[in-house]
Amino acid sequence: MILALISLLIITTYVGVMIFKTKGIPYSISDTYYSLLHNYWFGACMIGTALLLLPASLDASTENSQFLIFLSVVGMGILGVSPNFKGSQKTAHVTGAAMTLVFSQIWVGCNSWYWLLLWAGFIVYIVIEMKRNWTGHIISDFIKCKPMFWVEVIALLTVYLSVIINTI
């Protein structure tokens, strides 16, 4: 459990610092890579977060779902070693991101399905923000809501809540 809390501290500190540094919510957590003076911080935080979360998440898993969280952690590791999603590492980065999102949320569904209800908050947020800032251009209005950032935050939140609740 201590490793999971350290993992949570790393990712929340990283995201918080990047929000402060860029003076607002980034398009995505991955997009913060391009704002860093020392780009290795992105990879260190992603890999460190994933590796520290793994033991607790395996303990919080049913025996049949452990492989899902393992694949999710592998995906986050891929993100950490291929952060340049606007360049040559795009395919690896997108693959890692998809693995992390899909496998982590299936894992949550297998272990603490009720945390998936947090996705309703995402939908409500998007609807309210788009309505509040409506210009008539659905795609640009949607992108202005920073949906990727919130998808990443909710995915992380559901995993950490599942690990914490299932470990206590």
C-alpha positions, 0 to 999 in steps of 0.5 A, spaced: 500 500 500 505 504 501 508 503 494 501 505 491 501 511 495 508 513 493 506 512 486 499 516 487 504 522 490 509 521 484 503 522 478 499 527 482 505 531 483 508 531 476 501 533 473 500 538 479 507 541 477 505 541 470 499 545 470 502 550 474 508 550 470 503 551 463 498 555 467 492 551 465 490 544 464 494 541 458 491 537 452 493 531 455 498 528 460 503 526 455 502 533 452 506 536 458 512 532 455 513 538 450 513 543 456 519 540 460 526 543 460 529 536 461 524 531 458 527 525 461 522 527 467 516 525 463 519 518 462 521 517 469 514 519 472 510 514 468 515 508 469 516 510 476 508 511 477 507 504 473 512 500 477 510 502 484 503 501 483 504 494 480 505 490 487 499 493 490 494 492 484 496 485 483 494 484 491 488 488 489 486 483 483 482 477 483 487 472 480 483 472 474 484 479 473 492 480 474 494 479 467 490 486 466 493 490 470 500 487 468 498 489 461 496 496 463 502 497 467 506 495 461 502 500 457 504 505 461 511 503 461 511 504 453 508 511 454 514 512 459 519 510 453 516 513 447 514 520 450 514 523 443 507 522 440 508 528 435 514 524 432 517 518 430 514 514 437 507 516 435 505 508 434 509 506 440 506 511 444 499 511 442 499 503 443 502 504 450 496 509 451 491 504 449 493 499 453 493 503 459 486 505 458 483 499 456 486 494 460 486 498 466 478 500 465 477 492 464 481 491 470 477 496 474 470 493 472 473 486 474 475 488 481 471 494 483 466 496 477 462 501 481 468 506 480 467 506 473 461 510 474 466 516 475 465 516 467 458 519 468 462 525 471 466 526 465 460 525 460 456 531 465 463 535 465 463 535 457 456 536 456 456 542 461 463 545 458 460 544 451 454 548 452 457 553 456 462 555 451 458 553 445 460 556 438 457 551 433 463 547 431 462 541 435 469 538 434 473 544 436 468 545 442 469 538 444 477 539 444 477 546 448 474 541 454 481 538 454 477 531 454 484 527 453 486 530 460 480 528 463 480 521 460 487 520 463 485 523 470 479 519 470 482 512 468 488 513 473 483 515 479 479 509 478 485 505 478 487 508 484 481 508 488 480 500 486 487 499 489 486 503 495 479 500 497 481 493 495 487 493 499 484 496 505 
